[in-house]
Amino acid sequence: MALVPYEENPLSILSKLNNSSAHFRFANHDLHLAQDWKKLGVAAVVWDAAVVMCMYLEMGSLEVKGRGVIELGAGTGLVGIVAALMGANVTITDREPTLDFLSANVKANLPPDSLGSVVVSELTWGEGLERYPAGGFDLVLGADIVYLEDTFVPLLQTLEHLCSDATVVLLACKIRYRRDTNFLSMLKQRFRVEEVYYEKQRDIHVYKSWKLPPRTDL
């Protein structure tokens, strides 16, 4: 599941956890995301990285309309919902316990003519990857999914499976611990990585990645 309940300001985190919903306006739509910390934990809360990812998508630096997009560790589904509203064909994924909650947020926030462009699907990183087309997506999105060291290797395996040479990966991260930068170092062994945006108020970095060409000196 996405995210970890860590904030420098404890009042900020308590406010997030106690709210049963979060409200935003993206892609010319008012969005109302249900939250359920007590039942589903951190996966059912909208965190700053998801908000900043949506801000970055709205900037238009990457073409989203008509693209095949997959979101990893979607949590409440905010990022995937915004991508769909911007015209993408989106597969929104997380682990099985969150899927009913995630599906309800998708249905509540997408107009009927957009629902056909979204699939909500179970994905545990590194497992059952054959259910997803190898290299089958134009854009892979992940907001605040880098925080547990035990998931780093399966996350990299998942990214390698989903990405073709033309796929772009966008990761929105709050760098909390040294292990977060360790993941970026691991990613750089297989992907080219560059920071494309930093939102200072929320302290969120957005990284753009794409596969490195195969080495020819081996």
Disulfide bonds with the S-S distance in Angstrom:
none
